[in-house]
Amino acid sequence: MSEFRYRGRDAGGGLQQGVLNGANADAVAAELMRRGITPLAIDAAPERKPMLGRVNNIGWFRRKVTLDELIVFCRQMHALTKAGIPLIRTMRGLAETSRSPVLAATLDDVTNRLEGGTSMAAAMQAHPSVFSDLFVAMIHVGENTGLLDDAFKRLSEILELERDTRRRLKQALRYPTFVVVALFAALMVVNFLVIPKFAAVFSKLGADLPFLTQVLVGTSNFLLNEWYVVLFVMASIGLLVRQWKQTEAGRLTWDRYKLRVPIIGHLLELITLSRFARNFATMLAAGMPVTHALTVVADATDNAWIARHLRDMRFGIERGESLLRTARQSELFPPLILQMIAVGEETGSVDEMLNNVADFYDEDVDFGLKRLAESIEPILIVAMGVLVLILALGVFLPIWDLGAAALGR
């Protein structure tokens, strides 16, 4: 990837210039057209010397910028830009006071790019691991409309909602996760410590063991003697699945069937659609064209299957179809949501209706998260009962048989 300096005109005729990374000038031109900028000149930027200090260590520092750190950054930027403090001075000050080494190094680099004449959106785009496509798009709109402080305020609200959703999901899964870990630990203790003791006793007595006991003893012996094979197979499967998920087809298939997982799949779909509706409404309220907004929101969606449908919606709108028609063809939204989108198109308040859609989804998510533990708990209880029953029968059936034989029955 190389850096290219560009000059162009946006939809309103305003002059836009900055620096973009791309494979070649054609790729940069295509990216500018996607952003609604007509390129006038694209030149290769002179190669810059690598920056010393913390920026050089970003690639080696594995810790990522957290949502909390981004939220604090957006709040600070909103307050400082609203107060009229110069942008470069604001960014430099936040870089010096940030507690996160990664964020501080990133802000240093962004500030240096700003001093070189790059726009803030283009400077942030050079750090995709910190600033998402949605983040960069919101900053781009804020710069073009002169409402950069409002853009940071909207971003802080979006990030806060995402943080709250993640916290509620983790809280709902805490108890089921604890039970599953406890079951796995108990199973390992039984297989490595308990069953071998009983197997030694049964072997000395030379009695015929029931089928269930033979299965338990065989499983325990296999784990004791071939545990490294089990670990190798599990690690290999995990690595292969991870590599497969990184491919386009693999990620698409994984995200598609992830939404069909009982209990949790529907909840994940609601969370993703809620984020889409609120982010899309924010883009439209900021004045971004519908097709561009759909592209940005699709790129920011963490589910490839839903993102594919959103891009299909964009293609339909580009062909001249209405938002309602493309939303109905996507089969992502229930009839009530489609009705709200129809009302929004008729009244010219699609963004407001989409916010109502997001609120509707959030209510469903809240209800689903509250019921998640209640829904999983019966399954875990049944699993525990079956496991205890199998272990009890496998261990005690031979004892009962030996006791009956000793009594001459």
N, C-alpha and C positions, 0 to 999 in steps of 0.2 A: 504494500500500500504506500502511495506517495501523497504528498501534500500539494494542493493546487490552489492558487489564489484566483478568485473569480470576482467579476462585476456583472450585475444584472438588474433587471427591473421587475418589481413585484406586480400583482394584479392592479394596484392603485397607481402604478407608474413611478413609485418611489425607487431610488437607487439603493441597491443592496450589494454589499461587498464583504468578503471574508475569506476564510481558508477552509477547505474541505479535504478529507482523505478519500482517495479512490484509486482503483487499479490503473485508470487512464483518464484522459480528458473527457472521453465519451461517457464514461461511468459517472463522472462528476456532473456533466450536463444533464444526464438522465435524472440524477438525484435532485438537481435544482428544478427541473421541470416538475418533478413530483411534489416539490414544495411550493409550486406556483410561482417560481422565479424564472424569467426568461433570460438566459445567459447572454451577456454581451462580449465578455472576454474571459478566457480561462488560460492561465499560465502556470507552469510548474513553479512551485515555491522553492526558494533556495534552501539547500539542506542546512538544518540547524544543528549546532553541536548539542550532544546529549547533556541534559541538565544534571548538575551534581546535587548531592544531598538526598532529601527524602523522596523526591520524585523518581529517582533512579531505583529506589527500593520498592516501589509499588508492586511490581511484578513478583518480587520475592516475598512480600508480606502477605500472608494468606488471609488475614483478617479482612472482612468486607465492611463496607459502610452500612450501618444498621438503619432501619426505618426511623428509629428514635433520633438518630443523628441527622438524618435528612429533614425530619420534621422541625427540629430545632433550627437547622440552617435556613429553611424556608420562612419560618417565623421571624428570624433575625433579619433576613433579606427584605421581608415585607415591611418591617418597622423602619429599617434604615433607608430603603429607597423611598418610602412614603415621606420620610423626614427631609428628603432632598439631598442626602449625602452623596457625593460622587461615587459612581459604581466601582471604579478601580480601587479607590480608597476603602470602600466597604468590603470588597472581596479580600484585599490584602489584610485588613484588620481581622476578619473572620478566620483567615488562614493562620494568623499568628496566635489566635486565642482558642482554636479548635482543640479539643481533647483527643480527637481521633487522628493518628498519624497519617492514615490513608486519605481521609477527607482533607486534612491540612495540605498534604502534598498535591492533591487534585486541585484545590482552590488556588494554590501557588501557580500551577501550570495554566489554569484558566485565566488567572490575572495576567500572566505574561503574554498570553495570546491576545487578551483584550488590549494590552499596551501596544501590541503589534498591529492593531487595526482590525482584528477579527471580531465578529459579532459574538454576543454571549452564547447564543444558541449553537453556533458553529464551534465555539471553544468547548462547550460542554459535550458536544457530540463526539469529541475526541476521547471521551471517557465513558464508553457505553456500560462498563461494569458498575459505574456509580450513578449515572443519569440515564434513565430509560428513554425510549423513543417518545413516550407520552410527556415526560418531563421536558425534553428538548423542544417538542412541538408547542407546549404551553409557553415556554420562554420565547420561542420564535414569534408567537402571536402577540405576547406582551410587548416585545420590542417593536413590532410593526404598528401596534395600536397606541403606543405610548403609555400603556397600563401595566408596566412591569411589576409594580407593587401588587396589583390585583392578581396577576398571574401567580406570584409566589403565595399569596393568600389562598387561592384556589388549590394550588399544589399541596399546601399543608393540610387542607381539609381532606383532599383525596387520600393522602398518605395516612392521615389519622384514621380514616375509615378502614383502610386496608390493615393497619396495625391492630385495630380493635377486632376485626374479623379473625385475624390470625390468632389473637389471644383467646377469643372465645372458642375457636376450633380446638386449640391445644388444651384448653380447660375441659372441654367436653370429652376429649380422647384420653385424658390423664388416667381416669379410673380403668377403662378397658385396657389400656397399655400396661398398667401396673398388674392387672390380673393375668394378662397373657404372659408377661415376663415371669411372674410367680409360678404359673403353670409350667412353663418351659424349664425353670430352675428345678421345680419339684420332679419333673420327668427325668432330668439329667441325674439328680441325686438317686432316684429309684433305680435307674439303669446302671449307674456306676458303683453304687454302694450297697443297695438293698438286695436286688435280685441276685447278684453274684454270691452273696452269703447263702441264700436259700438254694441256689443251684448246686452249691457244694454239698449241702445236706442231702438234697434229693439224689445226687450222684452216688453218695456213699450208701444210701439205702437201696439203690438199684431198682427203684419202683418205676412203673410205667407212668409217665406224666401225661396229663390231659393236653389236648391240642393247644388251648389258650396259654398254658404254662410253657409249652415248647416254643411258642411264638415269642413270648416275653424273654425266655432264656436265650433264644437265638438272636433276638434284637440286642440284648445286653452284651452278648459275646462279640457280636459284630462291632458295636460301638467301642468296646474295650480294646479290641485288636486292630480295628481299621478306622479309628477316629480321624487319623490324618487324611485318609481317603475321603471321608465325609466332608471334612473342612475344605479339601482341595476342590471337590466337586461343587460344593456350595459357593466357594469363591469364584470358580470358573463360570458357573451359571450367572452369578451376580455381575461379573465383568462383561460377559457376552450380552446380557440384557441391557446393561448400561450403554455399551457401544451401539447396540441395535436402536436404543431410544434416541441416540444422537443423530441417526439418519432421519431424513425427511419422512420416508414411508413408515419407519418404526415409531417415530414420535406421533405421527398422525394416527396410527393404529392403537398405540398405547393410550393416547388421550381420548380416543373414541370409546374404547371399552372401559376406560376408567370411570366414565360417566354412567356405566351400566352396572357398576358394583352395587349389590343390595345395600340399602340403608344409606351408605356414605356417598354413592354416586350421584343421586338426585340432589343432595346437599351441595356437593361440589359444583354441579351445574348451576344451581341457584346463586351461589357466590360469584361465579364467573360472569353470569348474565347481569347480576347487580352491578358489578364493576363496569361492565360494558356500558350499561344504560347511563350510569352516572358520569363516566368519562366522556361518553359521546355527547351527553347534554352539556358538559363543561366546554367541549370543543365548539359546539354550535353556538353556545352563549357568548363565546369569545369572538365569534365572527368567522370561524373557519368554514370553508366550503364543505358540503356534505361528503363528497367523494374523498377529499383529503382527510376529513375527520375519520371516516371509516377506515382508511388506510392506516392512520396513526393508531387508532384504537385496536385494530386487528393485530398490528405489530406488537402492541403492549399487552395483548391477551396471552395468558400463560397456558392456554389450552389450544393446541394446534387444530383440533377438529372444529371447535367453535370459530377460531380465527379464519379457517377456510370458508365457512359459511358467511362470515362478515365480508370477506373479500368478494365472494359471489354476489352479495348485496351491492357492493360498490360497482361491480361490472354491470349489474342490472340497472342501476341508476345512471351509469354512463351511457347505457343504451336508450335512455329516455323513460324508463319505468319509474313509478313513484316509490317512495320509501315504504309505504304500506304494502304494495304489491311484492316488493323484494323481501320484506320481512315475512310475509305470508309464505312465500316460496321457500324460504330458508327452513321452515318448520321448527324454528327455535323457540317461538313465543306462543303462549296460550292465547285463546280468543280474547280474553279481557285486555291483555297487553296490546293486541292488534287494534282493538277498539280505541284504546287511548292514543295510539299512534295516529289513527285515522282522525280523531278529534284534533290532535295537534297539527296535522297537515291542513285541516279545514280552517282552523283559527290562527294559523301562523305561529303557534307556540309549541313547536315540537320539543324544544329543550325543556320547557316546563313540564310537558307530559312525560318526557323521559325521566325527569327527576321523580315524578310520581311513580313511574314504573320501578325505578330503583328503590324507592321507599317501600313499594309493595313487595319486591323481592327481599328486602332487608327484614321485613316482618316475617316472611316465610323462613328466612335463614335463622332468625332468632328462635322461632318456634322449633325448627328442626334441630338446632344445637341443644336446646333444652331437652328435647326428646331423644337425642342421640344416645346418651348413656342409658336411658330407660329402655331403648330399643335393643341395644347390644347386651345389656345385662342378662336377659333370659337366655340368650345364646351361650354366653359364657358359663352360666350356671349349668345348662344342659351339658356343655362340653366337659366341665369339671366332674359332673356326676358320671358321665360315660367313662371318663378316664379313671376315676376312683373305682368304678364297678369292674372295669377290665383288670386293674391291678389287684383288687381284692380277690376276684375269682381266680386269677392266674396264680396267686400266691397261696390262698387258703384251700382251694380245691384239692391239691395233692395232700395237704395236711389232714383234711377230712378223710380222704381215701386211706391214708396210712393209719389214722386212728381207728377207722372201721376195720381194717385188716388186723390190727393188733388186738381188737376185741373179739375177733373171730366171726365177724358178721359177713 
